[in-house]
Amino acid sequence: MFENLKAQPTDKILELMKLFADDPRDQKIDLGVGVYKNAEGVTPVMRAVKAAEQRVWEDQTTKAYTSLIGDPAFSDAMISLILGDAVPRANIAAAATPGGTGAVRQAFELVRMANPSARVYVSNPTWPNHLSILKYLGMETVAYRYFDEETRAVDFGGMIEDLATANAGDVILLHGCCHNPTGANLNLVEWQAVIDLINERGLIAMVDIAYQGFGDGLDEDAAATRLVASNVSECLIAASCSKNFGVYRERTGLLMAISQETSQQGLNQGTLAFLNRQNFSFPPDHGARVVSTILNDQALRADWAAELEDVRLSMLGLRQQLADELQKRSGSDRFAFIAQHRGMFSRIGAAPELVMKLRQEHGIYMVGDSRMNIAGLNATTVPILAQAIVDVGI
Ligand SMILES: Cc1ncc(COP(=O)(O)O)c(C=O)c1O
């Protein structure tokens, strides 16, 4: 049997991690994998997470199963964090999932169950795992224009034109904030135009929100998701706690299915539980419990929000420093977009040969499509990167 297996394509980012680890140079810089790192290059356990873990360890009296949709305290706390009071709780079905990836996967499966002929519209480019999961599930995808390679901003005209080709029931996948891999985002007026189009054409909105708090602030980063959830008849929201709580390996995420029809909630909730049962039964609990412990405790929540804000501001500072250094060294404003982008990533728009040159000649590792992880930098490495970008002729 095993001989019938075919080698699967390797994940480019994981491959890059290995190449970086094997590079013997001391001066190498890793801007590849999407993990936050502080100025010392460490991905720290957040203070509130440590404190909440200790509390869970002290208070937990059983490791018996929770429920198929996870601990309700987690769903409630996350719904409130993401949606505020934008949607009545009675209209929301929610289930904990193994990370944001688990939420994305379950959302696609729900779409396939409910409407096997639905096509999923994805931004060009998008997080590669969106494409690979959709392909694995045998679902048809349609790419919509998103990134303008010239301006390194959103090609909004192209996006709207492409979305207007969607048929009723097709799913429009949107990044709630901090678009991965480009760093370019819609403003709220543009979001409203997308929502209007979704409603006019009878489309289904799906929002993937994996970086709340990394862009403009916790509420600001959720504003678009709230606008969608309160203005469309049905939507799916896949959320990840990996980045904003720094609990990557705990696999902590939430899937929401929202309908303006309250009577639909029971069926949606039962479907989310069913999907969990088929794929992994009970979702991981530890990360979810840590997150709800933090969100439901005033002091822990304040400390978490303060540390997250420091993370956000440090990335904004690095963006500004890099844009300034590039302006100084290139004598042009063509890199100003780096300070406008939001989140952990920016796509700098370099040809693959130049990305390779950065790697070979300067030991600077970014993804082949020229996505760089801003959090992989610090005040000392920013000028080194800026000089290398100018030297290779980007
Ligand atoms: C756009 C996007 N969605 C979802 C995820 C899922 O993250 P995780 O499964 O680690 O929670 C990521 C992580 O890189 C992402 O960038």
The ligand as an SDF file (V2000), in Angstrom:
LIG
                    3D

 16 16  0  0  0  0  0  0  0  0999 V2000
   -3.7490   34.0660    7.1520 C   0  0  0  0  0  0  0  0  0  0  0  0
   -3.5450   32.9940    8.1760 C   0  0  0  0  0  0  0  0  0  0  0  0
   -4.5970   32.2680    8.5540 N   0  0  0  0  0  0  0  0  0  0  0  0
   -4.4830   31.2920    9.4600 C   0  0  0  0  0  0  0  0  0  0  0  0
   -3.2800   31.0000   10.0450 C   0  0  0  0  0  0  0  0  0  0  0  0
   -3.2830   29.8680   11.0320 C   0  0  0  0  0  0  0  0  0  0  0  0
   -2.4610   29.8820   12.0860 O   0  0  0  0  0  0  0  0  0  0  0  0
   -2.4490   28.7260   13.1710 P   0  0  0  0  0  0  0  0  0  0  0  0
   -3.0180   27.4970   12.5900 O   0  0  0  0  0  0  0  0  0  0  0  0
   -1.0320   28.5800   13.5520 O   0  0  0  0  0  0  0  0  0  0  0  0
   -3.2930   29.2380   14.3040 O   0  0  0  0  0  0  0  0  0  0  0  0
   -2.1470   31.7290    9.6680 C   0  0  0  0  0  0  0  0  0  0  0  0
   -0.8350   31.4070   10.2110 C   0  0  0  0  0  0  0  0  0  0  0  0
    0.2080   31.6640    9.6740 O   0  0  0  0  0  0  0  0  0  0  0  0
   -2.2900   32.7520    8.7200 C   0  0  0  0  0  0  0  0  0  0  0  0
   -1.2580   33.5080    8.3270 O   0  0  0  0  0  0  0  0  0  0  0  0
  1  2  1  0
  2  3  1  0
  2 15  2  0
  3  4  2  0
  4  5  1  0
  5  6  1  0
  5 12  2  0
  6  7  1  0
  7  8  1  0
  8  9  2  0
  8 10  1  0
  8 11  1  0
 12 13  1  0
 12 15  1  0
 13 14  2  0
 15 16  1  0
M  END
$$$$
